[in-house]
Amino acid sequence: WSKWTPTITNSFNLPDEYLEDTVLDSTLLYFTYSKGFKSGGFEMKGLEVTEFEPESVTNYELGMKVDAFDQRIRFNTAIYYMDYDDIQIRITEQGRSFADILLFIDNAGAATIQGFEMELTALPLPNVILNATTSYTDASYDEFIASDVDTSNGILVQSVTDRSDEDFAAIPELTYSLSAMVILPSAIGDFSPRLSMYYRDSFFTGLDATAWDPQFRDLATIDAVTLWNFRVGFTPTDKDNIQL
């Protein structure tokens, strides 16, 4: 397979005259248009060799990077919109017998992924560093027609099902993090304790059509997670004479 995938990026800084008498040090705005491509291939589906088609995506991104208050604050943000065609996903399917569970790559069809990202770094004091990040992802299938097997009557009945209402697998909608670090000078070096928190929203993990059924959906969903971490770093003053 082959594909022409151009990228066009345009960025500019606001002139200094626009930043005078403001708290802004610099402001960068940018826009990106890009095409992406992932080659197709072949994979085993049970005892059969199946082919999956190439995946292509068109991406639009608008972003901004700002430094302010004598570079004590830095703020970055970007919003994006991605239009997929023949998106490749890994799915499972019932085989010809009840014991056969087939795992393979297939093309779901059309999909849209859009969202935004933000990052803020602040230095309220010379030895204090604060950081915050967040991202929001809205992923949806515009077209997802897949094969299915009905086993409710004790026999295998092949059918075709529309899975476009399903959530994307393994993509949390919301994530964010917070951290604070303090640099503590001493005679032997700098100690830097850091406390951080990370949050990840719940997400769907089902790879087959049955997992989206309301009676099984909770079993195929990973709960939201909040992680707290604490660490202490040390940078010696005399790096050439370190004794442990």
Secondary structure as UniProt FT lines:
FT   STRAND          7..13
FT   HELIX           16..19
FT   TURN            20..21
FT   STRAND          24..38
FT   STRAND          41..45
FT   TURN            46..47
FT   STRAND          48..52
FT   STRAND          55..68
FT   TURN            69..72
FT   STRAND          73..94
FT   TURN            98..99
FT   STRAND          101..125
FT   TURN            126..127
FT   STRAND          128..141
FT   STRAND          145..150
FT   TURN            152..153
FT   STRAND          157..162
FT   TURN            164..165
FT   STRAND          174..182
FT   STRAND          184..185
FT   STRAND          189..200
FT   STRAND          203..204
FT   HELIX           209..212
FT   HELIX           214..217
FT   HELIX           218..220
FT   STRAND          221..222
FT   STRAND          225..236
FT   TURN            239..240
//
